[in-house]
Amino acid sequence: MDRLNNKVAIVFGAGPNIGGTIAHFLAREGAKVCVTDVNESAAAAAADFIRARGWEAMSLVGDARNDADVQRIVATTVERYGRLDVAVNMAGRVHWDDVLSMKLDDWHDSVASFATAGLLTTQHAARAMLACGAQGSIIHLLSTAAHFGEADGAAYCAAKAALLNFARSAAMDLAHHGIRVNTVTPCSMEHQLWTTMRDEMFDPNWQPPARRGFYSRQEYLDQLPLRRFPRASDLAWATVFLASDESSCMTGADLPVDAGLRFKYPTWTPGRHDPRDINDYARATKVTRYGEAQENLTDLLGDPIDRS
Ligand SMILES: NC(=O)c1ccc[n+]([C@@H]2O[C@H](COP(=O)([O-])OP(=O)(O)OC[C@H]3O[C@@H](n4cnc5c(N)ncnc54)[C@H](O)[C@@H]3O)[C@@H](O)[C@H]2O)c1
């Protein structure tokens, strides 16, 4: 419970899901935390939750897309707590749409929400860290959307991918100041199921609408090697590690907290194994040379494969 003693942290985007959970865990490990959100009551509720448990927290309202707001939030935090060591950014709104019908305003808001907010939170936090001599840690929350193409997700995927490479570049710029920049990548979260996914998706007879990016909870779960969705606490533990001196030799890194999804062979469905004997498989496999089918694999290999 003391991994972040004497540290001061800001969390940008502090609703009760990921941001509020991260703020709670940072405070529980000893950090003084400023929780900020564009929604004033969300920031205040997170700070109240933390203080009610006996830890230190303050709340500020502000828009992470806005230069003056981010500057004010950082300055007020330093004024109140005397320094800044940790900044965690996950603020943003997601706009789902097909590229054919995407509205330009939604595209601009996605880029502002994730890429521009990434720049502003990093820039102002790093300046404050430098000014107070802190070997700081800056952490951005990504999404598997930063690493893959997703139907209906072009704006979100592009903006999160921009944030990923921004964070890597910022890590290089700030390394010689001793300031680290890392990212955390979750896939779809457990809380998403009860906050934004629709009840019908739990009905086995439910048919997804024509929208291509839509799939059921079970279809998603079937692709996760650990067969469970990440929880906000899983992300909070990864963030505590990146915020603490335990990760002092890590920068420019991305921690996947995705039940194994990103490093799974894409066409493999966990739990499904081909029951065929490998020799049957080899007998059924034709070798081609110069584009023409030749002998099968067992003829080529000679003796059957001994698997004992
Ligand atoms: N929920 C998921 O399944 C999931 C999966 C992968 C990645 N993520 C990412 O995790 C982060 C948080 O997700 P969540 O599920 O907790 O979302 P959420 O919507 O519950 O919380 C986001 C918070 O950010 C605030 N916010 C939005 N725009 C802001 C802005 N411009 N300035 C300041 N605050 C702003 C909102 O008011 C809200 O309180 C997001 O970056 C999201 O892209 C979520």
The ligand as an SDF file (V2000), in Angstrom:
LIG
                    3D

 44 48  0  0  0  0  0  0  0  0999 V2000
  -14.5690    0.6120  -21.9760 N   0  0  0  0  0  0  0  0  0  0  0  0
  -13.8580   -0.1800  -22.7680 C   0  0  0  0  0  0  0  0  0  0  0  0
  -14.2500   -1.3210  -23.0980 O   0  0  0  0  0  0  0  0  0  0  0  0
  -12.5300    0.3060  -23.2910 C   0  0  0  0  0  0  0  0  0  0  0  0
  -11.7710   -0.5760  -24.0690 C   0  0  0  0  0  0  0  0  0  0  0  0
  -10.5480   -0.1480  -24.5510 C   0  0  0  0  0  0  0  0  0  0  0  0
  -10.0950    1.1260  -24.2550 C   0  0  0  0  0  0  0  0  0  0  0  0
  -10.8600    1.9730  -23.5110 N   0  0  0  0  0  0  0  0  0  0  0  0
  -10.3350    3.3110  -23.2450 C   0  0  0  0  0  0  0  0  0  0  0  0
  -10.2570    3.5470  -21.8430 O   0  0  0  0  0  0  0  0  0  0  0  0
  -10.5390    4.9070  -21.5520 C   0  0  0  0  0  0  0  0  0  0  0  0
  -11.6450    5.0400  -20.5220 C   0  0  0  0  0  0  0  0  0  0  0  0
  -12.7170    4.1770  -20.8310 O   0  0  0  0  0  0  0  0  0  0  0  0
  -14.0020    4.0720  -19.8830 P   0  0  0  0  0  0  0  0  0  0  0  0
  -14.7170    2.8350  -20.2880 O   0  0  0  0  0  0  0  0  0  0  0  0
  -13.6310    4.2580  -18.4570 O   0  0  0  0  0  0  0  0  0  0  0  0
  -14.8130    5.3140  -20.4460 O   0  0  0  0  0  0  0  0  0  0  0  0
  -15.8670    6.2370  -19.7270 P   0  0  0  0  0  0  0  0  0  0  0  0
  -16.6520    6.8720  -20.8260 O   0  0  0  0  0  0  0  0  0  0  0  0
  -16.5790    5.5030  -18.6410 O   0  0  0  0  0  0  0  0  0  0  0  0
  -14.9240    7.3460  -19.0450 O   0  0  0  0  0  0  0  0  0  0  0  0
  -14.2800    8.3300  -19.7900 C   0  0  0  0  0  0  0  0  0  0  0  0
  -14.2780    9.5980  -18.9560 C   0  0  0  0  0  0  0  0  0  0  0  0
  -13.5650   10.5890  -19.6950 O   0  0  0  0  0  0  0  0  0  0  0  0
  -14.3020   11.7960  -19.6100 C   0  0  0  0  0  0  0  0  0  0  0  0
  -13.9610   12.5960  -20.7790 N   0  0  0  0  0  0  0  0  0  0  0  0
  -14.3650   12.4070  -22.0590 C   0  0  0  0  0  0  0  0  0  0  0  0
  -13.8400   13.3640  -22.8430 N   0  0  0  0  0  0  0  0  0  0  0  0
  -13.0970   14.1540  -22.0330 C   0  0  0  0  0  0  0  0  0  0  0  0
  -12.2940   15.2880  -22.2670 C   0  0  0  0  0  0  0  0  0  0  0  0
  -12.1610   15.8120  -23.4860 N   0  0  0  0  0  0  0  0  0  0  0  0
  -11.6460   15.8510  -21.2280 N   0  0  0  0  0  0  0  0  0  0  0  0
  -11.7760   15.3470  -19.9810 C   0  0  0  0  0  0  0  0  0  0  0  0
  -12.5140   14.2790  -19.6950 N   0  0  0  0  0  0  0  0  0  0  0  0
  -13.1660   13.6760  -20.7280 C   0  0  0  0  0  0  0  0  0  0  0  0
  -15.7650   11.3730  -19.5770 C   0  0  0  0  0  0  0  0  0  0  0  0
  -16.5810   12.3890  -19.0260 O   0  0  0  0  0  0  0  0  0  0  0  0
  -15.7020   10.1200  -18.7260 C   0  0  0  0  0  0  0  0  0  0  0  0
  -15.8700   10.3980  -17.3340 O   0  0  0  0  0  0  0  0  0  0  0  0
  -10.8490    5.5610  -22.8990 C   0  0  0  0  0  0  0  0  0  0  0  0
   -9.6670    6.1710  -23.3800 O   0  0  0  0  0  0  0  0  0  0  0  0
  -11.2400    4.4040  -23.7890 C   0  0  0  0  0  0  0  0  0  0  0  0
  -10.9680    4.6800  -25.1390 O   0  0  0  0  0  0  0  0  0  0  0  0
  -12.0660    1.5860  -23.0080 C   0  0  0  0  0  0  0  0  0  0  0  0
  1  2  1  0
  2  3  2  0
  2  4  1  0
  4  5  1  0
  4 44  2  0
  5  6  2  0
  6  7  1  0
  7  8  2  0
  8  9  1  0
  8 44  1  0
  9 10  1  0
  9 42  1  0
 10 11  1  0
 11 12  1  0
 11 40  1  0
 12 13  1  0
 13 14  1  0
 14 15  2  0
 14 16  1  0
 14 17  1  0
 17 18  1  0
 18 19  2  0
 18 20  1  0
 18 21  1  0
 21 22  1  0
 22 23  1  0
 23 24  1  0
 23 38  1  0
 24 25  1  0
 25 26  1  0
 25 36  1  0
 26 27  1  0
 26 35  1  0
 27 28  2  0
 28 29  1  0
 29 30  1  0
 29 35  2  0
 30 31  1  0
 30 32  2  0
 32 33  1  0
 33 34  2  0
 34 35  1  0
 36 37  1  0
 36 38  1  0
 38 39  1  0
 40 41  1  0
 40 42  1  0
 42 43  1  0
M  CHG  2   8   1  16  -1
M  END
$$$$
